Amino acid sequence: IAWVLFLPVDYALKNHIMKKATLLRKEFTNCTVVGITGSVGKTTTKELMAHVMKSKNVLCTPAYVNSEMGVAKWLINELSSRDRKEELLLIVEMGAYRKGEIAKLCTIAQPHIGIITYIGTQHIALFGSQEKLQNAKAELVMSLPSDGHAFLNADCKPCAELTDRISCPLTTVGTDGHCSIDAKEIEETGKGIHFKVGSTSYDVPLHGTHNVTNVLLAIAVARHLEIETGIINKQLSTFTPPHSTFAVRKNKEVTILDDTHNASPESFRAAIAWAKSQPANNKILLTPGLIELGNTEDIIHRELGTQASEIFSRVIFTGKHGIDAFAKGYTGDVERLSKQTKSIHSGDLLLCVGRVSEAAINRILP
């Protein structure tokens, strides 16, 4: 009863905060806002852009702040004491769990530039279908003003299909040779990824060739904001990946791919593909499985199990979610993490994909 009685008050308070943030943002007439959304790659692209554009007066949303209320509170906190005539570049990550949330975020933040990194199957259970998920992400580019600019990852078919819905200038990035900005000669090195755009070579200390399009999006926006290619290249060469986002580190002589910030079928597949390319003799996968996949959950876990076959000597689930379906695709035994789980060995490669705690990782280290 108390919860029901409080609902109108809660609704009014939230509306007040969002309206306050919207009006405050409008006062900053020299502010350029970049909105970023996508099933995967939002955080990495946001951090890449912030690093590349350090020469500008950049503010970007902190980790896990991408909801309407989170962004509204962040804007109020950051802008309230600033000069309204100050030139600012705001980079705003935008997440959504239902239709209309990104549109609401755009009303609050008023982006001039919109980026869609990838549209996959993450949260499909919440939206009900791939089409509805695509429509939700499209709210960003459809909210841009006519003098704004949209940037899409054209390697992703659902992203490329949004072209007709965009009424402002558009830049596409990709790796197939038919985009505004294309990468070629892509390879994974011991230190990260290497590729060329035109005659310029880039070496970025970020693992996983799937991240090339995220880097291309950062390059494209930086060029649009008139940052010189030499500066972009230099900044990218000193990039540090966000914590727990496809980051490679060593602990007790074990190489760890830490992708525990979040996980989707697409990032899971990318992690498995990356592991396949690595030279370690023993490769171990540690995961809690994936959630919010709706009626595709078992199919996807089984497909991931099949992809993991003959790559990993051990697969360890931290819980029971998805373990049975994964085991149907995997050719060996799938373990469940417990006090009896045997430790791995020095020299092994450990993939941690999904919300795996540091305690769980430490439990199986040598």
C-alpha positions as CSV (number, residue, x, y, z in Angstrom):
1,I,0.0,0.0,0.0
2,A,2.9,2.4,0.9
3,W,4.6,1.6,-2.4
4,V,1.4,2.4,-4.4
5,L,0.8,5.6,-2.4
6,F,4.4,6.7,-3.1
7,L,4.2,6.1,-6.8
8,P,2.7,9.5,-7.8
9,V,5.3,11.3,-5.6
10,D,8.1,9.2,-7.2
11,Y,6.8,10.0,-10.7
12,A,6.6,13.7,-9.9
13,L,10.1,13.8,-8.5
14,K,11.6,12.0,-11.5
15,N,9.8,14.3,-13.9
16,H,11.0,17.4,-12.0
17,I,14.7,16.2,-12.2
18,M,14.4,15.4,-15.9
19,K,12.7,18.7,-16.7
20,K,15.4,20.6,-14.7
21,A,18.1,18.7,-16.7
22,T,16.4,19.5,-20.0
23,L,16.1,23.2,-19.3
24,L,19.7,23.4,-18.0
25,R,21.1,21.7,-21.1
26,K,19.2,24.2,-23.3
27,E,21.1,27.1,-21.6
28,F,24.4,25.8,-23.0
29,T,24.3,27.1,-26.6
30,N,28.0,26.3,-27.3
31,C,27.6,22.7,-26.2
32,T,28.0,19.8,-28.7
33,V,26.4,16.6,-27.5
34,V,27.3,13.1,-28.8
35,G,24.8,10.4,-28.1
36,I,26.0,6.8,-28.3
37,T,23.8,3.7,-28.2
38,G,24.0,0.1,-29.3
39,S,23.7,-3.5,-28.1
40,V,27.4,-3.7,-27.5
41,G,30.4,-1.4,-27.8
42,K,28.8,1.8,-26.2
43,T,31.3,2.1,-23.4
44,T,34.3,1.2,-25.5
45,T,33.4,3.8,-28.2
46,K,32.6,6.4,-25.5
47,E,36.0,6.0,-23.9
48,L,37.8,5.9,-27.3
49,M,36.2,9.2,-28.2
50,A,36.9,10.8,-24.9
51,H,40.6,9.8,-25.2
52,V,40.9,10.9,-28.8
53,M,39.3,14.3,-28.1
54,K,41.2,15.2,-25.0
55,S,42.2,18.5,-26.6
56,K,38.6,19.6,-26.4
57,N,36.6,20.4,-23.2
58,V,35.1,16.9,-22.9
59,L,32.7,15.5,-20.3
60,C,31.4,12.0,-20.7
61,T,29.0,9.9,-18.6
62,P,30.7,7.7,-16.1
63,A,30.4,3.9,-16.0
64,Y,26.9,2.5,-15.7
65,V,25.2,5.9,-16.2
66,N,23.1,5.6,-19.3
67,S,19.5,5.8,-18.2
68,E,17.1,8.7,-18.3
69,M,17.4,9.5,-14.5
70,G,21.2,8.7,-14.5
71,V,21.9,11.1,-17.3
72,A,19.6,13.8,-16.0
73,K,21.3,13.8,-12.6
74,W,24.7,13.7,-14.2
75,L,23.9,16.7,-16.4
76,I,22.6,18.7,-13.4
77,N,25.7,17.8,-11.4
78,E,28.1,18.7,-14.2
79,L,26.5,21.8,-15.7
80,S,24.9,23.6,-12.8
81,S,28.0,25.6,-11.7
82,R,29.4,26.1,-15.2
83,D,29.4,29.2,-17.4
84,R,26.5,28.9,-19.8
85,K,28.7,30.3,-22.7
86,E,31.4,27.7,-22.1
87,E,32.3,25.5,-25.1
88,L,31.7,21.9,-24.2
89,L,31.7,18.4,-25.8
90,L,29.4,16.1,-23.9
91,I,29.6,12.4,-24.7
92,V,26.4,10.6,-23.5
93,E,26.0,6.8,-23.4
94,M,22.3,5.9,-23.9
95,G,20.9,2.6,-22.8
96,A,17.3,1.3,-23.1
97,Y,15.1,-1.4,-21.7
98,R,11.9,-0.4,-23.4
99,K,10.5,1.7,-26.3
100,G,10.8,5.4,-25.9
101,E,13.6,5.5,-23.4
102,I,16.3,6.6,-25.9
103,A,13.9,9.2,-27.3
104,K,13.4,10.6,-23.8
105,L,17.2,10.7,-23.3
106,C,17.5,12.6,-26.5
107,T,14.9,15.1,-25.3
108,I,17.0,15.6,-22.2
109,A,20.5,15.7,-23.7
110,Q,19.6,17.2,-27.1
111,P,22.4,15.5,-29.1
112,H,23.8,16.9,-32.4
113,I,25.7,13.8,-33.2
114,G,24.3,10.2,-32.9
115,I,26.3,7.0,-33.0
116,I,24.9,3.4,-33.2
117,T,27.7,0.9,-32.6
118,Y,25.8,-2.3,-33.1
119,I,22.3,-3.8,-33.0
120,G,22.3,-7.4,-31.8
121,T,20.1,-9.5,-29.6
122,Q,21.0,-8.2,-26.1
123,H,17.7,-7.4,-24.1
124,I,15.6,-8.9,-26.9
125,A,13.4,-10.5,-24.2
126,L,12.5,-7.1,-22.9
127,F,11.6,-5.7,-26.4
128,G,10.0,-8.8,-27.8
129,S,11.6,-8.9,-31.2
130,Q,14.7,-7.9,-33.2
131,E,12.5,-5.3,-35.1
132,K,11.4,-3.6,-31.9
133,L,14.9,-3.5,-30.6
134,Q,16.1,-2.0,-33.8
135,N,13.3,0.6,-33.6
136,A,14.4,1.5,-30.1
137,K,18.0,2.1,-31.1
138,A,16.8,4.1,-34.1
139,E,15.2,6.7,-31.8
140,L,18.7,8.3,-31.4
141,V,19.4,9.0,-35.1
142,M,15.7,9.9,-35.7
143,S,15.9,12.6,-32.9
144,L,18.9,14.4,-34.5
145,P,18.3,17.9,-35.9
146,S,18.6,18.4,-39.7
147,D,22.0,20.0,-39.1
148,G,23.1,17.1,-37.0
149,H,25.2,14.1,-38.0
150,A,24.6,10.4,-37.7
151,F,27.3,7.7,-37.6
152,L,26.5,4.0,-38.2
153,N,28.4,0.7,-38.1
154,A,27.5,-0.5,-41.6
155,D,29.1,-3.9,-40.9
156,C,26.0,-4.6,-38.8
157,K,23.0,-5.2,-41.1
158,P,20.3,-3.9,-38.6
159,C,22.3,-0.6,-38.3
160,A,22.8,-0.3,-42.1
161,E,19.0,-0.7,-42.5
162,L,18.4,2.6,-40.6
163,T,19.8,4.8,-43.4
164,D,16.3,5.7,-44.8
165,R,15.2,6.9,-41.4
166,I,17.9,9.5,-41.1
167,S,17.2,13.1,-42.2
168,C,20.6,14.6,-41.5
169,P,24.0,13.9,-43.0
170,L,25.3,10.3,-42.4
171,T,28.7,8.7,-42.2
172,T,29.1,4.9,-42.2
173,V,32.1,2.9,-41.1
174,G,33.0,-0.7,-41.8
175,T,35.4,-3.2,-43.2
176,D,33.8,-4.3,-46.5
177,G,35.0,-1.5,-48.7
178,H,31.7,0.2,-49.3
179,C,31.5,2.7,-46.4
180,S,32.4,6.3,-45.9
181,I,35.4,5.2,-43.7
182,D,36.7,1.7,-44.3
183,A,39.4,-0.3,-42.5
184,K,41.7,-2.7,-44.3
185,E,44.7,-5.0,-43.5
186,I,43.1,-5.8,-40.1
187,E,45.0,-8.0,-37.8
188,E,45.3,-8.9,-34.1
189,T,48.8,-8.3,-32.7
190,G,50.3,-9.2,-29.3
191,K,49.6,-5.6,-28.2
192,G,46.1,-5.1,-29.7
193,I,44.7,-4.4,-33.2
194,H,46.3,-3.1,-36.3
195,F,44.6,-1.7,-39.4
196,K,44.8,0.9,-42.1
197,V,42.3,3.7,-43.1
198,G,43.4,5.0,-46.5
199,S,47.2,5.3,-46.3
200,T,47.2,5.8,-42.5
201,S,48.2,2.8,-40.2
202,Y,46.7,2.5,-36.8
203,D,48.0,0.5,-33.9
204,V,45.5,0.5,-31.0
205,P,46.2,-1.3,-27.7
206,L,42.7,-2.8,-27.7
207,H,42.1,-6.5,-28.2
208,G,39.6,-8.1,-30.5
209,T,39.2,-7.3,-34.2
210,H,35.5,-6.8,-33.6
211,N,36.5,-3.5,-31.9
212,V,37.8,-2.1,-35.2
213,T,34.4,-0.6,-36.0
214,N,34.3,1.0,-32.5
215,V,37.6,2.6,-33.3
216,L,36.4,3.7,-36.7
217,L,33.4,5.4,-35.2
218,A,35.7,7.3,-32.9
219,I,37.9,8.3,-35.8
220,A,34.9,9.4,-37.9
221,V,33.5,11.6,-35.2
222,A,36.9,13.1,-34.4
223,R,37.4,14.0,-38.1
224,H,33.9,15.5,-38.2
225,L,34.9,17.7,-35.2
226,E,38.0,18.8,-37.1
227,I,40.7,16.9,-35.2
228,E,43.8,16.2,-37.3
229,T,44.6,12.7,-38.4
230,G,48.0,12.8,-36.7
231,I,46.5,13.7,-33.4
232,I,43.8,11.0,-33.7
233,N,46.5,8.4,-34.5
234,K,48.7,9.5,-31.6
235,Q,45.9,9.4,-29.1
236,L,44.6,6.0,-30.2
237,S,48.1,4.5,-29.7
238,T,48.0,5.4,-26.0
239,F,44.4,4.2,-25.3
240,T,43.7,2.2,-22.2
241,P,40.6,-0.1,-22.5
242,P,37.8,0.5,-20.0
243,H,38.1,-1.8,-16.9
244,S,36.6,-5.2,-17.5
245,T,35.7,-4.5,-21.1
246,F,37.6,-6.9,-23.3
247,A,40.7,-6.1,-21.3
248,V,43.7,-8.4,-21.2
249,R,45.7,-8.7,-18.1
250,K,48.0,-11.2,-16.2
251,N,47.6,-12.6,-12.7
252,K,49.7,-15.4,-11.3
253,E,51.2,-16.1,-14.7
254,V,47.6,-16.6,-16.2
255,T,46.5,-14.5,-19.1
256,I,43.0,-13.2,-18.4
257,L,40.6,-11.8,-20.9
258,D,38.3,-9.7,-18.6
259,D,35.0,-9.0,-20.3
260,T,32.9,-8.9,-17.2
261,H,31.5,-5.4,-17.5
262,N,28.6,-6.8,-19.5
263,A,28.0,-9.6,-22.1
264,S,25.9,-10.2,-25.2
265,P,25.8,-13.1,-27.7
266,E,27.9,-10.9,-30.0
267,S,30.6,-10.1,-27.5
268,F,30.6,-13.7,-26.3
269,R,31.2,-15.0,-29.8
270,A,33.9,-12.4,-30.3
271,A,35.7,-13.5,-27.1
272,I,35.6,-17.2,-28.2
273,A,37.0,-16.2,-31.7
274,W,39.7,-14.2,-30.0
275,A,40.6,-17.1,-27.7
276,K,40.9,-19.4,-30.8
277,S,43.6,-17.1,-32.2
278,Q,45.7,-17.2,-29.1
279,P,48.7,-19.5,-28.7
280,A,48.1,-20.8,-25.1
281,N,47.9,-24.6,-24.8
282,N,45.1,-24.7,-22.2
283,K,42.2,-22.3,-22.6
284,I,39.5,-22.1,-19.9
285,L,36.1,-20.3,-20.1
286,L,34.5,-18.9,-17.0
287,T,31.0,-17.5,-17.4
288,P,27.6,-17.1,-15.7
289,G,25.8,-17.5,-19.0
290,L,23.6,-14.9,-20.7
291,I,20.3,-13.4,-19.7
292,E,17.4,-11.5,-21.3
293,L,17.4,-13.5,-24.5
294,G,13.8,-14.5,-24.5
295,N,12.9,-17.7,-26.3
296,T,16.2,-17.7,-28.1
297,E,18.1,-18.3,-24.9
298,D,18.6,-22.1,-25.2
299,I,19.4,-21.8,-28.9
300,I,22.1,-19.2,-28.4
301,H,23.7,-21.0,-25.5
302,R,23.8,-24.2,-27.5
303,E,25.4,-22.3,-30.4
304,L,28.0,-20.8,-28.1
305,G,28.8,-24.3,-26.8
306,T,29.3,-25.5,-30.3
307,Q,31.6,-22.6,-31.1
308,A,33.6,-23.2,-27.9
309,S,34.1,-26.9,-28.7
310,E,37.7,-27.9,-29.4
311,I,38.9,-24.4,-28.3
312,F,38.5,-24.7,-24.5
313,S,39.9,-27.5,-22.4
314,R,37.6,-26.5,-19.6
315,V,34.3,-24.6,-19.4
316,I,33.1,-23.5,-15.9
317,F,29.8,-21.9,-15.2
318,T,29.4,-19.8,-12.1
319,G,25.7,-20.7,-11.8
320,K,23.2,-23.0,-13.5
321,H,21.8,-20.4,-15.9
322,G,22.3,-21.6,-19.5
323,I,24.6,-24.5,-18.5
324,D,22.4,-27.3,-19.8
325,A,21.9,-25.8,-23.2
326,F,25.6,-24.8,-23.5
327,A,26.6,-28.4,-22.6
328,K,24.5,-29.8,-25.5
329,G,26.6,-27.8,-27.9
330,Y,30.0,-28.4,-26.2
331,T,31.8,-31.7,-26.8
332,G,33.3,-32.0,-23.3
333,D,32.1,-31.8,-19.7
334,V,30.8,-28.4,-18.5
335,E,31.7,-27.7,-14.8
336,R,29.8,-25.8,-12.2
337,L,31.9,-23.6,-10.0
338,S,32.2,-24.8,-6.4
339,K,34.7,-25.2,-3.6
340,Q,35.8,-28.4,-5.2
341,T,36.6,-26.8,-8.6
342,K,40.2,-27.5,-9.5
343,S,42.5,-24.6,-10.0
344,I,43.9,-23.8,-13.4
345,H,47.7,-23.6,-14.1
346,S,50.3,-21.0,-14.8
347,G,50.5,-20.3,-18.5
348,D,46.8,-20.9,-19.1
349,L,44.5,-18.6,-20.9
350,L,41.3,-17.7,-18.9
351,L,38.3,-16.1,-20.6
352,C,35.9,-14.4,-18.1
353,V,32.8,-13.4,-20.0
354,G,29.7,-11.9,-18.3
355,R,29.2,-10.7,-14.8
356,V,32.0,-12.8,-13.1
357,S,33.2,-11.6,-9.7
358,E,36.8,-11.1,-8.9
359,A,36.3,-13.6,-6.1
360,A,35.2,-16.3,-8.6
361,I,38.2,-15.6,-10.8
362,N,40.6,-15.7,-7.8
363,R,39.1,-19.0,-6.7
364,I,40.4,-20.9,-9.7
365,L,43.7,-19.1,-10.2
366,P,46.9,-21.2,-9.3
